[in-house]
Amino acid sequence: MAIHRVDNTRIVTVMKLGFVVKTLFHFKRIDRGLPKLTLEEFYMSMMLTAHLLTSFLFLTASMCFSMEGMIMAQALMVKVLLRVTRIPIPTARDIYECVTKAADFEVDLPSAFR
């Protein structure tokens, strides 16, 4: 169940990353023919760029950690299922030692025909 939640979180993170990249690279002030930036607008633009780049790095790290966590959870689940909780498969010798022989089975003839 946790693995499916990580998959959903990863999908949302990819969508957020797409939004950050589109917001960061979509608007070009020079193409619009707008006047040059004032000092305050330049600082605001730099703060927005720093915010978007930090968001990009955080979301990328979040995706890497979620994938690593999912791989670790899957590996642990396989280990628990295969090594800890599984009953060992008997060998042919183990089966042969457990089988009763015909000589040991109902040696008393009257009890066999009860």
C-alpha positions as CSV (number, residue, x, y, z in Angstrom):
1,M,0.0,0.0,0.0
2,A,2.8,2.4,0.8
3,I,4.4,1.8,-2.6
4,H,1.3,3.0,-4.3
5,R,1.3,6.2,-2.2
6,V,4.9,6.8,-3.2
7,D,3.9,6.4,-6.9
8,N,1.1,8.9,-6.5
9,T,3.5,11.3,-4.7
10,R,6.0,10.9,-7.5
11,I,3.4,11.8,-10.1
12,V,2.4,14.9,-8.2
13,T,6.1,15.8,-7.8
14,V,6.7,15.5,-11.6
15,M,3.7,17.8,-12.2
16,K,5.1,20.3,-9.8
17,L,8.5,20.2,-11.4
18,G,6.8,20.8,-14.8
19,F,5.0,23.8,-13.4
20,V,8.3,25.2,-11.9
21,V,10.2,24.7,-15.1
22,K,7.4,26.3,-17.2
23,T,7.1,29.2,-14.8
24,L,10.9,29.8,-14.7
25,F,11.5,29.7,-18.5
26,H,8.2,30.8,-20.0
27,F,8.1,34.5,-19.5
28,K,10.8,36.6,-21.2
29,R,10.6,40.3,-20.5
30,I,12.7,41.2,-23.5
31,D,10.4,39.5,-26.0
32,R,7.4,41.6,-24.8
33,G,9.0,45.0,-25.4
34,L,8.6,46.0,-21.8
35,P,10.8,48.7,-20.3
36,K,14.0,47.8,-18.4
37,L,13.6,46.6,-14.8
38,T,14.0,49.0,-11.9
39,L,16.3,47.9,-9.1
40,E,13.4,46.7,-6.9
41,E,11.9,44.7,-9.8
42,F,15.3,43.2,-10.5
43,Y,15.7,42.1,-6.9
44,M,12.1,40.7,-6.9
45,S,12.9,38.9,-10.1
46,M,16.1,37.5,-8.6
47,M,14.2,36.3,-5.5
48,L,11.6,34.6,-7.6
49,T,14.3,32.9,-9.7
50,A,16.1,31.8,-6.5
51,H,12.8,30.5,-5.1
52,L,12.0,28.6,-8.3
53,L,15.4,27.1,-8.5
54,T,15.3,26.1,-4.8
55,S,11.9,24.5,-5.4
56,F,13.3,22.7,-8.4
57,L,16.2,21.3,-6.4
58,F,13.9,20.3,-3.5
59,L,11.4,18.5,-5.8
60,T,14.2,16.7,-7.6
61,A,15.7,15.6,-4.3
62,S,12.2,14.5,-3.2
63,M,11.8,12.4,-6.3
64,C,15.2,10.8,-5.8
65,F,14.5,10.0,-2.2
66,S,11.0,8.6,-3.0
67,M,12.4,6.3,-5.6
68,E,15.2,5.2,-3.3
69,G,12.7,4.5,-0.5
70,M,10.4,2.6,-2.9
71,I,13.3,0.4,-4.0
72,M,14.3,-0.2,-0.4
73,A,10.7,-1.1,0.6
74,Q,10.4,-3.5,-2.3
75,A,13.7,-5.1,-1.5
76,L,12.8,-5.5,2.2
77,M,9.3,-6.9,1.3
78,V,10.9,-9.5,-1.0
79,K,13.5,-10.4,1.7
80,V,10.8,-10.8,4.4
81,L,8.6,-12.9,2.1
82,L,11.4,-15.1,0.8
83,R,13.8,-15.5,3.8
84,V,11.9,-14.9,7.0
85,T,8.3,-16.0,6.7
86,R,8.5,-18.7,4.0
87,I,8.5,-22.3,5.0
88,P,11.6,-24.0,3.6
89,I,11.0,-26.3,0.6
90,P,11.9,-29.9,1.6
91,T,14.4,-31.8,-0.4
92,A,13.8,-35.3,-1.7
93,R,15.8,-36.8,1.3
94,D,13.6,-34.9,3.8
95,I,10.5,-36.3,2.2
96,Y,11.9,-39.8,2.1
97,E,12.8,-39.6,5.8
98,C,9.2,-38.5,6.7
99,V,7.3,-41.1,4.7
100,T,6.1,-44.1,6.7
101,K,7.0,-47.5,5.3
102,A,4.4,-50.1,4.4
103,A,5.9,-52.4,7.0
104,D,5.0,-49.9,9.7
105,F,1.5,-49.3,8.5
106,E,-1.2,-51.5,10.2
107,V,0.8,-54.4,11.2
108,D,-2.0,-55.9,13.2
109,L,-4.3,-57.7,10.6
110,P,-7.5,-57.8,12.8
111,S,-7.3,-54.0,13.4
112,A,-6.9,-53.5,9.6
113,F,-10.3,-55.1,9.0
114,R,-12.3,-53.5,11.8
